Amino acid sequence: MTGNAADLVARHRPTLDAALAAIRTREFFTHFPEQIKAYPQERAAAGKAWFDGLLGGAFPLEQAGTDGQVGGERSPYGFELGVTYPHSDIDALLPAMASGLPAWRDAGAEVRAAVCIEILTQLNELSFEVSYAAMHTSGQAFGMAFQAAGPHAQDRGLEAVVYGYSAMNSHVSQALWEKPQGSRPPVRLAKKWVAVPRGIALVIGCNTFPTWNGYPGLFASLVTGNAVLVKPHPNAILPLALTVQVARKVLAEAGFDPNLVALAAEEPAERLAKTLALRPEVRIIDFTGSNEFGDWLERKAVQAQVFTEKAGVNTIIVDSFPADQYPAALDHLAFSLSLYTAQMCTAPQNLLVPRDGVRVGDEVRSFEQFGSDLAAAVDKLLGDDARASAVLGAVVNPFIVERLTQAEGVGKTVLASREVKHPEFPEATVRTPLIAAVDAADASVYEHEWFGPVSFLIATEDTKHSIDLYRRTVSRNGALTAAVYSTDESVIAATEEATWDAGANLSINLTGAVYMNQSAGFSDYHGTGLNPAANATYTDHGFVASRFRFVQSRRPA
């Protein structure tokens, strides 16, 4: 162990211990504070200056096999970034990455965990830089970008580190094994176990949450001894390029080969993800994105352990409300439907509502009245363009606007989408949610994901029918999140039972500051691996344990 690595172990051992306790208790824990005011405010100006200084230039990153420069990102807020990144010859880069694996493996779990925590710590110090990078590649509003791309992603990365450390320390590394032989001397063997990594891991980044979705796989693979090749989405390279830059710096300072982490930026139409996914050197793949490519990876990348998060139909069962909580529930639903223009894998899409209406206290609000109430709550939330822009961010991809146009012809429009003028970025495309009412018989409409601000009020026969429909659609088509609103404990119990069958994480009667779109590191699981929306969970032991294998040696003692 180098002196620098030993210093990192001593410095970060308390953090490791605290995070290990948190994954056992599942109580509130965060290592990286989410409030902007917790950070030196001069860092905000420095972060903005860093971002502005990068525009139109080359990102400073040196790595093996570089054979040119690539780029092409455009901010969803209406301007070209003009940043270029090193493009690498994969036949040169992959061997360079593999060369550092023996020393990284032999360093042991504690050293690797400390190095990973140092990477996350330095990324946290650059949270404003990360925020501007995420804002102008994903379209998130700045406040959301700061939290989601910065501290929340960093906590998820730390969570993956401690799960990996926990799995590698599930038993001793050496033991004296004695087998009694009756009157004869016992058989005695000295045994040793080493956690051997699979090799090179590939992280295929997404456009909307490049760090939040990228860090769990990146740090789970790195802490378990693997090298990590980061292939960003072509429209969201900058947040992950910064991540790779910091990781390489920390690795080198700790005495390890910086090529253990590398960036794989691609030429236009290069389709690099497919090429890399089938390389025999790639033994682990983490992917967030479309069902089509996720399914392809699961079928074709047979040499690798593949972890996917794909699409689903996140569902809310609407049954009944206490009269005094109905306004708060509507406001809560309005925010859930609007946040980041519903460009989230956890955003609700299907609201299952009995066609005879929902009970609010001692009254019944008809199906139509409930739809009108919800539409009014969305209008209230987004009525002011400046406030709407802070909630919605910007549309990240033109196909979302096309999908909104398509949804205008589906069912009966309860709330039409409108254009919002962003006060700071007039070229940004900002759109409010569209809500359409359809019948439960219209399964072809709502049994697939409409990524973006499109949701459906689905008229069901009754709440029992809603629960049955929830169970069936999620089991078939997947979901990451679900919710139920009911004053009837038997309805809640039946929904929970359906949830165990369907495998989607459930929120019950939320009206406060936590939304069904959100999951908290160290406590909430993201995905279950039990329905088609994902085959893995951020984060549990199953997410980390297959990234390495225990290999043993034994000799007579």
C-alpha positions as CSV (number, residue, x, y, z in Angstrom):
1,M,0.0,0.0,0.0
2,T,1.4,3.4,-1.0
3,G,1.6,6.2,1.5
4,N,-1.1,8.1,-0.3
5,A,-3.4,5.0,-0.3
6,A,-2.8,4.5,3.4
7,D,-3.7,8.1,4.1
8,L,-7.0,7.7,2.1
9,V,-7.9,4.6,4.2
10,A,-7.4,6.5,7.4
11,R,-9.2,9.5,6.2
12,H,-12.3,7.7,4.8
13,R,-12.6,4.8,7.2
14,P,-15.2,6.7,9.3
15,T,-17.3,7.5,6.2
16,L,-17.1,3.8,5.2
17,D,-18.2,2.7,8.7
18,A,-21.1,5.1,8.8
19,A,-22.4,4.2,5.4
20,L,-22.1,0.4,6.3
21,A,-24.3,1.1,9.3
22,A,-26.8,3.0,7.2
23,I,-27.3,0.1,4.7
24,R,-28.1,-2.1,7.6
25,T,-30.5,0.2,9.5
26,R,-32.1,1.8,6.4
27,E,-32.5,5.0,8.4
28,F,-31.9,8.4,7.0
29,F,-28.3,8.9,6.0
30,T,-26.5,11.2,3.6
31,H,-22.8,11.9,3.4
32,F,-23.0,14.6,0.7
33,P,-25.5,17.4,1.7
34,E,-28.1,18.2,-0.9
35,Q,-28.7,21.9,0.0
36,I,-26.9,24.4,-2.2
37,K,-26.4,26.6,0.8
38,A,-24.2,23.9,2.5
39,Y,-21.5,24.7,-0.1
40,P,-19.2,27.7,-0.3
41,Q,-21.1,30.2,-2.5
42,E,-17.9,31.2,-4.3
43,R,-18.0,27.7,-5.7
44,A,-21.1,28.6,-7.7
45,A,-19.3,31.3,-9.6
46,A,-16.3,29.1,-10.1
47,G,-18.5,26.3,-11.5
48,K,-20.2,28.6,-14.0
49,A,-16.8,30.0,-15.0
50,W,-15.5,26.5,-15.6
51,F,-18.5,25.6,-17.8
52,D,-18.3,28.8,-19.8
53,G,-14.6,28.4,-20.2
54,L,-15.1,24.9,-21.7
55,L,-17.6,26.0,-24.4
56,G,-16.1,25.6,-27.9
57,G,-12.9,24.0,-26.6
58,A,-11.3,20.6,-26.0
59,F,-12.0,18.9,-22.7
60,P,-8.7,18.2,-20.9
61,L,-8.4,14.5,-20.7
62,E,-5.5,12.3,-21.7
63,Q,-5.9,8.6,-22.0
64,A,-4.4,5.6,-23.8
65,G,-5.3,5.1,-27.5
66,T,-6.4,8.6,-28.3
67,D,-6.7,8.9,-32.0
68,G,-8.8,12.1,-32.5
69,Q,-11.5,14.4,-31.0
70,V,-15.3,14.0,-31.1
71,G,-18.2,16.0,-29.7
72,G,-21.6,17.4,-30.7
73,E,-23.6,18.2,-27.6
74,R,-26.3,20.8,-27.8
75,S,-27.8,22.2,-24.6
76,P,-31.6,21.6,-24.3
77,Y,-31.6,25.3,-23.4
78,G,-30.9,26.2,-27.0
79,F,-27.1,26.5,-27.8
80,E,-24.2,24.3,-29.0
81,L,-21.7,23.4,-26.3
82,G,-18.9,22.9,-28.9
83,V,-16.9,20.8,-26.5
84,T,-14.7,18.0,-27.9
85,Y,-13.4,14.9,-26.2
86,P,-10.7,12.3,-26.9
87,H,-11.8,9.5,-29.1
88,S,-9.8,6.3,-28.5
89,D,-8.8,3.3,-30.5
90,I,-10.5,0.5,-28.6
91,D,-7.9,-2.0,-29.6
92,A,-5.3,0.2,-27.8
93,L,-7.5,1.4,-24.9
94,L,-8.8,-2.0,-23.6
95,P,-5.3,-3.6,-23.2
96,A,-4.2,-0.5,-21.4
97,M,-7.1,-0.7,-19.0
98,A,-6.5,-4.4,-18.4
99,S,-2.8,-3.8,-17.5
100,G,-3.7,-2.1,-14.3
101,L,-6.1,-4.8,-13.0
102,P,-3.6,-7.0,-11.0
103,A,-2.4,-4.2,-8.8
104,W,-5.9,-2.9,-8.3
105,R,-7.1,-6.4,-7.4
106,D,-4.2,-7.0,-5.0
107,A,-4.8,-3.6,-3.2
108,G,-7.7,-5.1,-1.4
109,A,-11.3,-4.0,-0.7
110,E,-10.5,-1.4,2.0
111,V,-8.0,0.5,-0.2
112,R,-10.3,0.3,-3.2
113,A,-13.2,1.6,-1.1
114,A,-11.1,4.5,0.2
115,V,-10.0,5.5,-3.3
116,C,-13.6,5.4,-4.5
117,I,-14.7,7.5,-1.6
118,E,-11.9,10.0,-2.4
119,I,-13.2,10.2,-6.0
120,L,-16.7,10.9,-4.8
121,T,-15.4,13.5,-2.3
122,Q,-13.5,15.4,-5.0
123,L,-16.6,15.2,-7.3
124,N,-18.6,16.6,-4.4
125,E,-16.3,19.6,-4.3
126,L,-17.0,20.1,-8.0
127,S,-20.8,19.8,-7.5
128,F,-21.4,23.2,-9.2
129,E,-19.4,22.1,-12.2
130,V,-21.3,18.9,-12.4
131,S,-24.5,20.8,-12.1
132,Y,-23.9,23.0,-15.0
133,A,-22.7,20.1,-17.1
134,A,-25.8,18.1,-16.3
135,M,-28.2,21.1,-16.7
136,H,-26.9,21.8,-20.2
137,T,-26.9,18.2,-21.4
138,S,-29.9,16.7,-19.7
139,G,-32.2,19.8,-19.6
140,Q,-32.8,19.6,-15.9
141,A,-33.4,23.0,-14.2
142,F,-30.3,24.1,-12.2
143,G,-31.7,23.3,-8.8
144,M,-32.6,19.8,-9.8
145,A,-29.4,19.3,-11.6
146,F,-27.4,20.3,-8.5
147,Q,-29.1,17.7,-6.4
148,A,-29.6,14.9,-8.8
149,A,-26.3,15.0,-10.7
150,G,-24.3,16.1,-7.6
151,P,-25.0,15.0,-4.0
152,H,-27.7,12.5,-4.8
153,A,-25.7,10.8,-7.4
154,Q,-22.6,10.9,-5.2
155,D,-24.6,9.3,-2.3
156,R,-25.7,6.5,-4.7
157,G,-22.1,6.0,-5.7
158,L,-21.1,5.7,-2.1
159,E,-23.9,3.3,-1.5
160,A,-22.6,1.1,-4.2
161,V,-19.1,1.3,-2.7
162,V,-20.3,0.1,0.7
163,Y,-22.4,-2.7,-0.7
164,G,-19.4,-3.9,-2.7
165,Y,-17.2,-3.7,0.3
166,S,-19.8,-5.5,2.4
167,A,-20.1,-8.3,-0.1
168,M,-16.3,-8.8,-0.4
169,N,-16.0,-9.0,3.4
170,S,-18.8,-11.5,3.9
171,H,-16.3,-14.0,5.3
172,V,-12.6,-14.1,6.3
173,S,-9.8,-14.1,3.7
174,Q,-7.8,-16.9,5.4
175,A,-8.7,-19.9,7.6
176,L,-7.2,-23.0,9.2
177,W,-9.5,-25.9,8.2
178,E,-9.4,-29.0,10.4
179,K,-11.4,-32.2,9.6
180,P,-11.5,-34.7,12.5
181,Q,-10.3,-38.2,11.6
182,G,-11.3,-40.1,14.7
183,S,-8.2,-41.8,16.2
184,R,-6.1,-40.5,13.4
185,P,-4.6,-37.0,13.3
186,P,-7.0,-34.5,11.8
187,V,-6.7,-33.3,8.2
188,R,-5.4,-29.7,8.4
189,L,-5.5,-27.3,5.4
190,A,-4.6,-23.6,5.3
191,K,-7.0,-21.9,3.0
192,K,-7.0,-18.5,1.3
193,W,-9.7,-16.7,-0.6
194,V,-9.2,-13.8,-3.0
195,A,-12.0,-11.6,-4.4
196,V,-11.2,-11.8,-8.1
197,P,-12.8,-9.2,-10.4
198,R,-14.4,-10.1,-13.7
199,G,-12.3,-7.7,-15.7
200,I,-13.4,-4.6,-17.6
201,A,-16.8,-3.1,-16.9
202,L,-18.8,-1.0,-19.4
203,V,-21.1,1.7,-18.2
204,I,-23.5,2.9,-21.0
205,G,-24.7,6.3,-19.9
206,C,-28.2,7.8,-20.4
207,N,-29.1,11.3,-21.6
208,T,-31.4,12.3,-18.7
209,F,-29.5,11.3,-15.5
210,P,-25.9,10.5,-16.6
211,T,-24.4,10.6,-13.1
212,W,-27.3,9.4,-11.0
213,N,-27.8,6.4,-13.2
214,G,-24.2,6.0,-14.0
215,Y,-22.5,6.1,-10.6
216,P,-24.0,2.9,-9.1
217,G,-22.5,0.7,-11.8
218,L,-19.3,2.6,-12.1
219,F,-18.5,2.5,-8.4
220,A,-19.9,-1.0,-7.8
221,S,-17.5,-2.3,-10.5
222,L,-14.5,-0.2,-9.4
223,V,-14.7,-1.1,-5.7
224,T,-14.9,-4.8,-6.5
225,G,-11.6,-4.6,-8.4
226,N,-12.7,-4.1,-12.0
227,A,-11.6,-1.4,-14.6
228,V,-14.5,0.7,-15.9
229,L,-15.0,2.1,-19.4
230,V,-17.6,4.8,-19.4
231,K,-19.5,5.2,-22.7
232,P,-21.6,8.3,-22.3
233,H,-24.8,9.1,-24.3
234,P,-23.6,11.3,-27.3
235,N,-25.8,14.2,-26.0
236,A,-24.6,14.0,-22.4
237,I,-20.8,13.5,-22.4
238,L,-19.7,16.3,-20.2
239,P,-20.9,15.1,-16.8
240,L,-19.3,11.7,-17.2
241,A,-16.1,13.1,-18.8
242,L,-15.7,15.2,-15.7
243,T,-16.3,12.1,-13.6
244,V,-13.7,10.2,-15.5
245,Q,-11.2,13.0,-15.3
246,V,-11.5,13.1,-11.5
247,A,-11.3,9.3,-11.1
248,R,-8.1,9.1,-13.2
249,K,-6.5,11.9,-11.2
250,V,-7.3,10.2,-7.8
251,L,-6.2,6.8,-9.1
252,A,-2.8,8.2,-10.2
253,E,-2.3,10.1,-6.9
254,A,-3.0,6.9,-5.0
255,G,-0.4,5.0,-7.0
256,F,-2.6,3.1,-9.4
257,D,-2.9,3.1,-13.2
258,P,-5.3,5.9,-14.2
259,N,-6.4,3.8,-17.2
260,L,-8.5,1.8,-14.8
261,V,-11.2,4.3,-15.6
262,A,-11.5,5.7,-19.2
263,L,-14.0,7.5,-21.4
264,A,-15.4,6.1,-24.6
265,A,-16.8,9.1,-26.6
266,E,-17.9,8.2,-30.0
267,E,-18.1,9.5,-33.6
268,P,-21.6,10.3,-34.9
269,A,-23.3,7.1,-36.1
270,E,-20.4,5.0,-34.7
271,R,-22.8,2.8,-32.6
272,L,-19.9,2.3,-30.2
273,A,-22.1,0.9,-27.4
274,K,-23.0,-2.2,-29.5
275,T,-19.3,-2.7,-30.6
276,L,-18.1,-2.5,-27.0
277,A,-20.9,-4.6,-25.6
278,L,-19.7,-7.6,-27.7
279,R,-16.0,-7.3,-27.0
280,P,-14.7,-10.4,-25.1
281,E,-12.8,-8.1,-22.7
282,V,-16.0,-6.5,-21.5
283,R,-17.3,-8.7,-18.7
284,I,-19.8,-6.4,-17.0
285,I,-22.3,-4.0,-18.6
286,D,-24.5,-1.4,-16.8
287,F,-27.1,0.2,-19.0
288,T,-30.0,2.7,-18.6
289,G,-32.2,3.4,-21.5
290,S,-34.7,1.9,-24.0
291,N,-36.3,-1.5,-23.8
292,E,-35.1,-2.2,-27.3
293,F,-31.4,-1.8,-26.6
294,G,-31.6,-3.2,-23.1
295,D,-33.3,-6.4,-24.4
296,W,-30.6,-6.6,-27.1
297,L,-27.9,-6.4,-24.5
298,E,-29.5,-9.1,-22.4
299,R,-29.7,-11.4,-25.4
300,K,-26.5,-10.7,-27.2
301,A,-23.8,-9.7,-24.7
302,V,-23.5,-13.3,-23.3
303,Q,-19.9,-12.9,-22.3
304,A,-20.9,-10.2,-19.7
305,Q,-22.9,-9.9,-16.6
306,V,-25.6,-7.4,-17.8
307,F,-27.5,-5.0,-15.5
308,T,-30.3,-3.0,-17.2
309,E,-32.8,-0.3,-16.2
310,K,-35.3,0.1,-19.0
311,A,-38.8,1.5,-19.5
312,G,-42.1,0.8,-17.6
313,V,-45.5,2.1,-16.9
314,N,-45.4,3.7,-13.5
315,T,-48.9,3.5,-12.0
316,I,-51.1,5.3,-9.4
317,I,-54.2,3.7,-7.9
318,V,-56.7,6.4,-6.9
319,D,-59.3,5.2,-4.5
320,S,-60.2,7.8,-1.8
321,F,-58.9,10.7,0.2
322,P,-59.5,12.4,3.6
323,A,-61.3,15.6,2.8
324,D,-58.7,17.7,4.5
325,Q,-55.8,16.1,2.6
326,Y,-57.4,16.2,-0.9
327,P,-55.9,19.6,-1.9
328,A,-52.4,18.6,-0.7
329,A,-52.7,15.2,-2.6
330,L,-53.7,17.0,-5.8
331,D,-50.7,19.4,-5.4
332,H,-48.5,16.4,-4.8
333,L,-49.7,14.6,-7.9
334,A,-49.4,17.8,-10.0
335,F,-45.7,18.1,-9.0
336,S,-45.0,14.4,-9.6
337,L,-46.5,14.7,-13.1
338,S,-44.6,17.9,-13.9
339,L,-41.1,17.5,-12.4
340,Y,-38.4,17.6,-15.1
341,T,-41.2,17.4,-17.7
342,A,-41.7,13.7,-16.6
343,Q,-38.4,12.8,-18.3
344,M,-37.7,10.5,-15.4
345,C,-37.8,6.7,-15.3
346,T,-39.8,7.1,-12.0
347,A,-42.4,9.6,-13.3
348,P,-46.1,8.4,-13.0
349,Q,-47.9,7.7,-16.2
350,N,-51.1,5.7,-15.5
351,L,-53.7,6.9,-13.0
352,L,-56.3,4.2,-12.4
353,V,-59.5,5.8,-11.3
354,P,-62.9,4.1,-10.8
355,R,-65.3,5.3,-13.5
356,D,-67.9,6.0,-10.7
357,G,-65.5,8.4,-9.0
358,V,-63.4,8.7,-5.9
359,R,-64.4,9.3,-2.3
360,V,-63.2,12.6,-0.8
361,G,-64.3,12.6,2.9
362,D,-68.1,12.0,2.8
363,E,-68.5,13.0,-0.8
364,V,-67.8,11.4,-4.1
365,R,-65.9,13.3,-6.8
366,S,-66.8,11.9,-10.3
367,F,-64.2,10.6,-12.6
368,E,-64.6,13.8,-14.6
369,Q,-64.4,16.0,-11.5
370,F,-61.3,14.3,-10.3
371,G,-59.7,14.9,-13.7
372,S,-60.7,18.6,-13.6
373,D,-59.3,18.9,-10.1
374,L,-56.0,17.4,-11.1
375,A,-55.8,19.6,-14.2
376,A,-56.5,22.7,-12.1
377,A,-53.7,21.7,-9.6
378,V,-51.2,21.4,-12.5
379,D,-52.3,24.8,-13.9
380,K,-51.8,26.4,-10.5
381,L,-48.3,24.9,-10.2
382,L,-47.2,25.9,-13.7
383,G,-49.3,29.1,-14.3
384,D,-46.3,31.4,-13.9
385,D,-43.6,30.8,-16.6
386,A,-40.7,31.5,-14.4
387,R,-41.9,29.0,-11.8
388,A,-42.9,26.5,-14.5
389,S,-39.4,26.6,-16.0
390,A,-37.8,25.9,-12.6
391,V,-40.0,22.8,-12.2
392,L,-40.0,21.6,-15.8
393,G,-36.5,22.3,-17.0
394,A,-36.2,21.8,-20.8
395,V,-37.3,19.1,-23.2
396,V,-34.3,17.0,-23.8
397,N,-35.2,15.3,-27.1
398,P,-37.4,16.4,-30.1
399,F,-39.3,13.0,-30.0
400,I,-40.9,14.1,-26.8
401,V,-42.6,17.0,-28.5
402,E,-43.7,14.6,-31.3
403,R,-45.1,12.3,-28.6
404,L,-47.1,15.2,-27.1
405,T,-48.6,15.9,-30.6
406,Q,-49.5,12.2,-30.9
407,A,-51.1,12.2,-27.5
408,E,-53.4,15.1,-28.4
409,G,-55.4,12.6,-30.5
410,V,-55.7,9.9,-27.8
411,G,-58.8,9.6,-25.6
412,K,-60.3,12.8,-24.3
413,T,-57.8,15.6,-23.4
414,V,-58.3,16.6,-19.7
415,L,-55.3,19.0,-19.7
416,A,-53.6,20.2,-22.9
417,S,-49.9,20.8,-23.0
418,R,-48.8,24.4,-23.5
419,E,-45.5,26.0,-24.5
420,V,-43.6,27.9,-21.7
421,K,-41.3,30.7,-22.4
422,H,-38.1,30.3,-20.4
423,P,-37.1,33.7,-18.9
424,E,-33.4,33.1,-19.2
425,F,-33.1,30.8,-22.3
426,P,-35.6,31.9,-24.9
427,E,-34.5,29.1,-27.3
428,A,-35.3,26.3,-24.8
429,T,-38.2,24.0,-25.6
430,V,-40.4,23.9,-22.4
431,R,-43.7,22.1,-22.4
432,T,-46.3,21.4,-19.6
433,P,-47.9,18.0,-19.1
434,L,-50.7,16.6,-21.1
435,I,-53.4,14.5,-19.4
436,A,-55.8,12.4,-21.4
437,A,-58.7,10.3,-20.2
438,V,-59.1,6.8,-21.6
439,D,-60.9,3.6,-20.8
440,A,-59.4,0.5,-19.2
441,A,-60.3,-1.3,-22.4
442,D,-57.8,0.9,-24.3
443,A,-54.8,-1.2,-23.2
444,S,-52.9,-0.6,-26.4
445,V,-52.7,3.1,-25.4
446,Y,-51.4,2.9,-21.8
447,E,-49.6,-0.5,-21.6
448,H,-46.4,1.0,-22.9
449,E,-44.2,3.9,-21.8
450,W,-44.9,7.4,-23.2
451,F,-41.6,8.9,-22.0
452,G,-42.2,12.5,-21.2
453,P,-45.1,14.6,-20.0
454,V,-47.9,12.4,-21.1
455,S,-50.2,10.7,-18.5
456,F,-53.5,8.9,-18.6
457,L,-56.6,8.9,-16.4
458,I,-57.8,5.4,-16.9
459,A,-61.4,4.6,-16.1
460,T,-61.8,1.3,-14.3
461,E,-64.8,-0.7,-13.1
462,D,-63.9,-0.1,-9.4
463,T,-60.8,-0.1,-7.2
464,K,-60.5,-3.9,-7.2
465,H,-60.3,-3.7,-11.0
466,S,-57.7,-1.0,-10.7
467,I,-55.6,-3.2,-8.5
468,D,-55.9,-6.2,-10.8
469,L,-55.0,-4.0,-13.8
470,Y,-52.0,-2.6,-11.9
471,R,-50.8,-6.1,-11.1
472,R,-51.2,-7.2,-14.7
473,T,-49.8,-4.2,-16.6
474,V,-46.7,-3.9,-14.3
475,S,-46.0,-7.6,-14.4
476,R,-46.1,-7.6,-18.2
477,N,-44.7,-4.2,-19.0
478,G,-42.7,-3.2,-15.9
479,A,-42.6,-0.2,-13.6
480,L,-40.1,1.3,-11.2
481,T,-42.5,3.1,-9.0
482,A,-46.2,2.9,-8.0
483,A,-48.5,4.7,-5.6
484,V,-51.9,4.3,-4.0
485,Y,-54.2,6.8,-2.4
486,S,-56.8,5.3,-0.2
487,T,-58.4,5.7,3.3
488,D,-59.3,2.0,3.3
489,E,-56.7,-0.2,4.9
490,S,-58.0,-3.2,3.1
491,V,-57.4,-1.4,-0.2
492,I,-53.9,-0.6,0.8
493,A,-53.2,-4.2,1.9
494,A,-54.5,-5.5,-1.4
495,T,-52.3,-3.0,-3.3
496,E,-49.3,-4.1,-1.3
497,E,-50.1,-7.7,-2.1
498,A,-50.3,-6.8,-5.8
499,T,-47.0,-5.0,-5.4
500,W,-45.2,-8.1,-4.1
501,D,-46.5,-9.9,-7.2
502,A,-45.7,-7.1,-9.7
503,G,-42.3,-6.1,-8.1
504,A,-42.7,-2.3,-8.2
505,N,-41.8,-0.1,-5.3
506,L,-44.9,1.4,-3.7
507,S,-45.7,4.8,-2.1
508,I,-48.8,5.1,0.0
509,N,-50.8,8.3,0.5
510,L,-47.8,10.7,0.0
511,T,-48.7,14.4,0.3
512,G,-45.5,15.9,1.7
513,A,-42.0,16.7,0.6
514,V,-41.1,13.2,-0.7
515,Y,-42.6,12.2,-4.1
516,M,-43.0,8.9,-5.8
517,N,-40.5,10.0,-8.4
518,Q,-37.8,10.2,-5.8
519,S,-35.8,7.5,-4.0
520,A,-33.4,8.1,-1.1
521,G,-29.9,6.5,-1.1
522,F,-29.1,4.1,1.7
523,S,-32.9,3.5,2.3
524,D,-35.0,3.2,-0.8
525,Y,-34.3,0.6,-3.4
526,H,-34.5,1.8,-7.0
527,G,-35.8,-1.0,-9.2
528,T,-36.4,-4.5,-8.0
529,G,-35.3,-6.8,-10.8
530,L,-38.7,-8.5,-10.6
531,N,-40.4,-6.9,-13.6
532,P,-39.4,-6.0,-17.1
533,A,-38.4,-2.4,-16.2
534,A,-35.1,-3.5,-14.6
535,N,-33.2,-6.7,-13.9
536,A,-31.3,-5.2,-11.0
537,T,-31.6,-2.9,-8.0
538,Y,-29.8,0.3,-6.9
539,T,-28.5,-0.9,-4.6
540,D,-28.5,-4.3,-3.0
541,H,-26.0,-7.1,-2.6
542,G,-27.3,-8.7,-5.8
543,F,-26.1,-5.6,-7.7
544,V,-22.5,-6.0,-6.6
545,A,-21.9,-9.6,-5.7
546,S,-21.6,-11.0,-9.3
547,R,-19.0,-8.4,-10.2
548,F,-16.4,-10.5,-8.6
549,R,-15.9,-14.2,-7.6
550,F,-14.1,-15.7,-4.6
551,V,-11.2,-17.8,-5.8
552,Q,-9.3,-19.9,-3.3
553,S,-6.0,-21.7,-2.8
554,R,-5.3,-24.4,-0.1
555,R,-2.3,-26.3,1.2
556,P,-1.5,-28.7,4.0
557,A,-1.0,-26.9,7.3
